Amino acid sequence: MSRRFTGRRAVVTGASRGIGAGVAERLAAEGADVVITARTLERHDHLAGSLRGTAERLSRYGTRIEVVVADLADADSRATIVPRAVDLLGGPVDVLVNNAAAAIYQPLADFPLRRRRLTFEVNVQAPVDLMQAVLPSMCEAGRGWIVNVSSASARLSADPPFHLRPPGSTIGVYAASKAALNRLSNLMAAELSDSGIRVNTVEPRSAVLSEGAAALVGETLGADQVESLEEMVEAVTALCDCAEDVTGRTGVSLDLIREWNLTVRGLDAQAWQREEISA
């Protein structure tokens, strides 16, 4: 098993379940010391998964796993994440994965301002704040990896007549926040060119049916609209270890896997075989 992240310290947001928990596990399996952060320490009110559960799974890999409970919607709360990670892991952050997201789906015509603000606070402002927090030490070290998890929904819809497949007709605000994240990530990469810091976004080609996504849209999707958690995690972790000239990209999971001829592995970094998903 590869231990390519040995000696690196990582922070993964939204790691109580889903993509975040999967990425954190893969990083730990390959040798990283990891801080996992989210709001849910013990139990969510309606979704499976918690930071405690993720930490227990990751403990088997023998690396340092620490938990920071924080609310990314609150600027003061999220400001504690990076300083706490540095203290808990005993050194600066090498890898930052901004995975957490607020996904509130309803038509734009009556989308309340409060919910719009919450969506952009979690999906845009929080990743930028965390990027800014890790940059000084990354610049000093002359290297670093920042991966922001985005969404295919950020792309503009085609010209009319529109044929929006669910949840396309209700995803406008979430999609706009991810488009903003893509642009800001690209700009950050441009500003940091020649610094050794790689800043990229990556989106799934199809939906990843994490606990949250399954609750929101699972029943509306067919097999052709779904990809595995392992495939998405493979793409994310590849960007957590990419070459210095791979920066400013808005990547797509399955495209990246093909382009780089990656072997998709399980969350434990062992051999993996895709399970067929019924429609």
Buried (B, 14 or more C-beta within 10 A) or exposed (E): EEEBBEEBBBBBBBBBBBBBBBBBBBBBBBBBBBBBBBBBBEEBEEBBBBBBBBBEBBEEBEBBBBBBBBBBBBEEBBBBBBEBBBEBBEBBBBBBBBBBBBBBBBEEEEBEEEEBEBBBBBBBBBBBBBBEBBBEBBBEBEBBBBBBBBBBBBEEEEEEEEEEEEBBEBBBBBBBBBBBBBBBBBEBBEEBEEBBBBBBBBBBBBBBBBBBBBBBBBEEBEEEBBBBBBBBBBBBBBBBBBEEEBBBBBBBBBEBBEEBEBEBBBBBBEEBEEEEBEE
